[in-house]
């Protein structure tokens, strides 16, 4: 969603040009069109003076539709940007705009989520949107009443206090038995001080909820498909066990990275890299080390390297993907950015080329309908699943979720609840679990302490990915470890907390799920570091290890099964090259018609000796 500050900037730009009509009448509608996953788009190149409002009027598309397809414009429009504009979409006009909100459904949002977010009943939503009876779809626009029959309960968790002369934040915190920090969290304007007759919100309680999750031992869902129906296999393709690699075979791998070669060449004398491109050169260097080692084992590779440049340069991406050399590749690695990968994966599907996403994607749902996609980075749901399995194996503790009240956190909490219930269904002696939730923004550390148990160990799950919030919370939790036994499970990895004292993480028995763990005592890791230093006179980064692991795995699996290895992936669970230096690969289909997601995750903890160690 575009933030308020960006909207204000856009309005200022628009007002500065005079009338709205004058602006958008000067914009020339693009004739360039592309199809992505069967949906048609115009490609509009932004020019100086053009605004989001004027572009939306030119194409008769809502501003929100444009934002949804081009998330990068949240930071403002820039001349030269190439925007995807949905074709054949018109602005729906409602004569009762004051009465309704229009919500665009995002991935994994549910009807229950909307009822809680907007304090409206399911019946009201279905009455206004009859199509919701068939479930929500990503990108669907839902009409929501601003004033619901439930609206009298919207602020039931707060008192409303009118400030009088002489009152301070401290005196109000004392009067209502809460903390100053909590009052400021709920009322950010208090940072500037109190004003007479100002209305402020004060929480009525510590805002902790207890929920009993009932375990259904007969309900076991299937999350993964370990078989391949081969529904798209071409006639005449080689069966898995019949492929024999010959020395004259050279695998062609297209590597699409935002290297900004010209820009880096222009500043190479400075010893610095253009913008944030150093990591992609490190990735490519790791790839070259893998290729050199593969050559020693008799595997020959030809790399087709292309510079994709920026994340909105769609014309360049299309031109690269239509090159004869790229279309004849046995494998495509990249592009890096989600917008570009979305285009590339569609073309890869049309040409039956396996394509690898090296980093986590914003559009991870692309894998659901494209059997040629390989996602190397496990998503948050995979992390939750792994942690839930680990918790279920030794459940005798209190489970507490500490959140900050955001929609994103609530989605993760809902997944946790479902995964825990599903995982615990395998344990016949457990029929229910108590699931506590604490809204830290409202209750602060006092609410957390109220939820902790003295006699039991306390499992604290933190769904937030906000590093600042996490740092603050971890620091405060550390001071409770003298009174309570606490084990923390985080959605973020330890490398995101470099500014937290390691002893805090040790005291909290800090755990996290990751597919990125390097054992520097491992001989293969040591040899890679030596080789990298020899070739590039530098130490390898995490990206160097990633480039090596991806190349090593996919080149070896092609050596064993050929370029159509996707038909054989389910039979390669014991593939000897699954384990890399940084990553491990356990690719599974999520449905019979999808591509592959990497399901491998380690759970890492900070042990008593301040070391990172695997626990599962």
Secondary structure, DSSP 8 states (H G I E B T S, - for coil): ---HHHHHHHHHHHHHTS-HHHHHHT------EEEETTEEEEEEE--TT--HHHHHHHHT--HHHHHHH-GGGGG---TT-EEEEETT------TTGGGEEEEE--TT--HHHHHHHHT--HHHHHHH-GGGGG---TT-EEEEESS-TTGGGTTTTEEEEE--TT--HHHHHHHTT--HHHHHHH-GGGGG---TT-EEEEESS--EEEEEEE--TT------B-----TT--TT---GGG----TT-EEEEEEEE---HHHHHHTGGGT--STT-HHHHHHHHHHHHHHHHHHHTT-EEEEEEEE--STT-HHHHHHHHTSHHHHT-SEEEE--SHHHHHHHHHHHHHTT-EEEE-S--TTGGGGGS-TTEEE-S--HHHHHHHHHHHHHTT--SEEEEEE-S-HHHHHHHHHHHHHHHHHHTT-TT--EEEEEEEEHHHHHHHHHHHH--SSS-EEEEE----HHHHHHHHHHHHTTTTTS-EEEEESS-GGGGTTS-HHHHHHTT-EEEES----TTSHHHHHHHHHHHHHHSS---HHHHHHHHHHHHHHHHHHHH-TTGGGTGGGGTT-TT-B-SS-B--EEESSTTS-EEE---EEEEE-TTS-EEE--
